[in-house]
């Protein structure tokens, strides 16, 4: 848990160092930093649930909310750099359908409010990937490639996390390792874009 907090602090530090070495776009820097800060607080809340499992029912939705806000800031930064494409809005219903399908197939047992939160969260993740894909198709730059890689890593990482949190898993250690091996690059790639703008 302590290592995850340190890693989150490291992501923020990496973005600050990247911007200091290459101060190109202050708005983009602010959006990425806000996203990383909300990710840090989300990590803290989800970490606390490990040492205080009695509060799990409140900490998981709150951690989810912080990460959701972080993803909104990411998208704001990406749109500022690559522009907005109305076609990406189709990602919201696609993400919602996929989330509902996952809940049904994996037999995830959650209360209706948390199910709605999961659908909203997953829709935002799919929208984020769609935004990054449109940016990369429009301009094949190193920054856009990193943004796309970050978004895909987040999508897969959080899909694995949903399995870990809401389904009975036997081989938990393997999934935790896989989830973290995608989550860390997702944050690192996003932070690195500041140095490559």
C-alpha positions in Angstrom: 0.0 0.0 0.0 2.8 2.4 0.9 4.6 1.6 -2.4 1.4 2.5 -4.3 1.2 5.9 -2.5 4.8 6.5 -3.3 4.3 5.6 -6.9 1.3 8.0 -7.2 3.5 10.8 -5.7 6.1 9.8 -8.3 3.7 10.2 -11.2 2.9 13.7 -10.0 6.6 14.5 -9.6 7.3 13.1 -13.1 4.7 15.4 -14.6 6.1 18.5 -12.8 9.7 17.7 -13.9 8.5 17.0 -17.4 6.7 20.4 -17.5 9.7 22.2 -16.0 12.0 20.8 -18.7 9.5 21.6 -21.5 7.0 24.3 -20.4 4.9 24.3 -23.6 1.2 24.2 -22.5 0.2 25.3 -19.0 -3.4 24.3 -19.4 -2.5 20.8 -20.4 -0.1 20.6 -17.5 -2.8 21.7 -15.1 -5.3 19.1 -16.4 -2.7 16.3 -16.2 -1.6 17.3 -12.7 -5.2 17.5 -11.5 -5.9 14.1 -13.0 -2.8 12.6 -11.2 -3.8 14.3 -7.9 -7.3 12.8 -8.1 -5.7 9.4 -8.9 -3.4 9.8 -5.9 -6.4 10.5 -3.6 -8.3 7.6 -5.2 -5.3 5.3 -4.4 -5.2 6.5 -0.8 -8.9 5.7 -0.4 -8.7 2.3 -2.0 -5.5 1.6 0.0 -7.3 2.5 3.3 -9.9 -0.1 2.6 -7.2 -2.8 2.9 -6.4 -1.8 6.4 -10.0 -0.9 7.4 -12.2 -3.4 5.5 -15.2 -2.3 7.6 -15.3 0.9 5.6 -15.0 -0.9 2.2 -18.6 -0.1 1.3 -17.9 3.6 1.4 -14.3 3.8 0.4 -14.7 1.8 -2.9 -17.4 4.2 -4.4 -15.5 7.2 -3.1 -12.2 6.0 -4.7 -14.1 5.3 -7.9 -15.5 8.9 -7.8 -12.0 10.4 -7.4 -10.6 8.3 -10.3 -13.7 9.3 -12.4 -13.0 13.0 -11.8 -9.3 12.3 -12.7 -10.4 10.8 -16.0 -12.5 13.9 -16.8 -9.4 16.1 -16.3 -7.4 13.8 -18.5 -10.0 14.1 -21.3 -10.1 17.9 -20.9 -6.3 18.0 -21.4 -6.5 15.6 -24.4 -9.3 17.6 -26.0 -7.3 20.8 -25.5 -4.3 19.3 -27.3 -6.0 17.3 -30.0 -9.4 18.9 -30.4 -12.9 17.5 -30.0 -14.6 15.0 -32.4 -18.3 14.5 -32.0 -18.0 10.8 -33.1 -16.2 10.1 -29.8 -19.5 10.6 -28.0 -20.7 7.3 -29.3 -18.2 5.8 -26.9 -20.5 6.6 -24.0 -23.3 4.2 -24.9 -20.8 1.6 -26.1 -19.0 1.8 -22.7 -22.3 1.6 -20.9 -23.4 -1.5 -22.8 -20.0 -3.1 -22.3 -20.1 -2.4 -18.5 -23.6 -3.9 -18.2 -22.5 -6.9 -20.2 -19.5 -7.4 -17.8 -21.8 -7.1 -14.8 -24.0 -9.8 -16.3 -21.3 -12.2 -17.6 -19.1 -12.0 -14.5 -22.2 -12.0 -12.2 -21.0 -9.0 -10.3 -23.2 -8.5 -7.3 -23.5 -4.8 -6.5 -26.2 -2.4 -5.3 -28.0 -0.5 -8.1 -26.3 2.8 -7.2 -22.8 1.2 -7.4 -23.8 -0.5 -10.6 -24.8 2.9 -12.1 -21.5 4.3 -10.9 -19.6 1.5 -12.6 -21.5 2.0 -15.8 -20.7 5.8 -15.7 -17.1 5.1 -14.9 -16.6 2.6 -17.6 -18.3 4.8 -20.2 -15.8 7.6 -19.3 -12.9 5.2 -19.8 -14.2 4.1 -23.2 -14.8 7.7 -24.2 -11.2 8.5 -23.0 -9.8 5.7 -25.3 -12.0 6.9 -28.2 -10.7 10.5 -27.8 -7.1 9.2 -27.7 -7.6 7.0 -30.7 -9.0 9.9 -32.8 -6.0 12.0 -31.7 -3.6 9.3 -32.8 -5.3 8.7 -36.1 -5.3 12.5 -36.8 -1.6 12.9 -35.9 0.9 10.0 -35.4 3.1 11.8 -32.8 5.0 10.4 -29.8 2.7 12.3 -27.5 -0.5 11.0 -29.1 1.0 7.4 -29.0 1.7 7.7 -25.3 -1.7 9.2 -24.6 -3.4 6.3 -26.5 -1.2 3.7 -24.7 -2.0 5.3 -21.4 -5.8 5.2 -22.1 -5.7 1.5 -23.2 -3.6 0.5 -20.2 -6.2 2.2 -17.9 -9.1 0.5 -19.6 -7.6 -3.0 -19.2 -6.2 -2.3 -15.7 -9.6 -1.1 -14.4 -11.4 -4.0 -16.1 -9.1 -6.4 -14.1 -9.7 -4.3 -11.0 -13.5 -4.8 -11.4 -13.0 -8.5 -11.4 -10.8 -8.3 -8.3 -13.2 -6.1 -6.4 -16.5 -7.6 -7.3 -16.1 -11.3 -8.1 -14.8 -14.2 -6.1 -11.3 -14.7 -7.5 -9.1 -17.7 -6.8 -5.8 -16.6 -8.3 -5.8 -13.1 -6.9 -2.0 -12.5 -6.8 -1.7 -13.0 -10.6 -4.5 -10.6 -11.3 -3.2 -8.0 -8.9 0.3 -8.2 -10.5 -1.3 -7.8 -14.0 -3.5 -4.9 -12.9 -0.6 -3.0 -11.4 1.7 -3.7 -14.3 -0.8 -1.9 -16.5 -1.9 0.8 -14.0 1.6 2.1 -13.4 2.5 2.5 -17.1 -0.9 4.2 -17.7 0.0 7.0 -15.2 3.6 7.1 -16.2 2.8 7.5 -20.0 0.3 10.3 -19.2 2.9 12.1 -17.1 5.6 11.7 -19.7 3.6 13.5 -22.4 4.4 16.7 -20.7 8.1 16.3 -21.5 7.3 15.4 -25.1 4.8 18.1 -26.0 
